[in-house]
Amino acid sequence: MKTEFKTKFLQHLNQKNREEGFTLIELLVVVIIIGILAAVALPSLLSQANKAKQVEARNNIGAMNRAQQAYHLENNNLFATTVAPLGIGIKDSANYTYTITGGGAASAIQVASINAATTGKSLKGYKGLAYTASGVSSTEVLTLARLCEAAAPGTPAGDPTSTGCATGDKDLGAGG
């Protein structure tokens, strides 16, 4: 019985040594499959990164629109002419620069245009607009906002008006 046990034990050890590791062909097949999956997923991941960068501009323009509306109510019906007085801590980033045009002196219809200019060619430009409009009665004044997205990446958004966005641009609504 001892020899039979030794024989089986040696066969088991011999078989165990043969089953260790992978062959070169098996490893190559796995590497090729991983490469194909990566090649399929990479373009999708790159477009998601650009979308995330564009969300920065949409959120910041929306915050600036809301801040302009609050500033207008608190400062004798004037809009801010720069970003700093809004007190919202929005600064230029690696992707966008933020500027305000208009604002200042009171007039019948007041407008403050907010621009998010792209610093990269693969991102869309955005523009916001904070403006006043007459309410139901002649003494009622409303502060409204609009947010527009450029039609194509690498292009700036056109100037929005109280009635809508520039031709071809996407109207993202009140934006504030």
Buried (B, 14 or more C-beta within 10 A) or exposed (E): EEEEEEEEEEEEEEEEEEEEEEEEEEEEEEEEEEEEEEEEEEEEEEEEEBEEBBEBBBEBBBBBBBBBBBBBEEEEBBBBBEBEBBEBEBEBBEBBEBEBEBBEEEEEEBBBBBBBBBEEEBBBBBBBBBBBEEEEEEEEBEBBBBBBBBBEBEBBBBBBBEEEBBEEBBBBEEBB
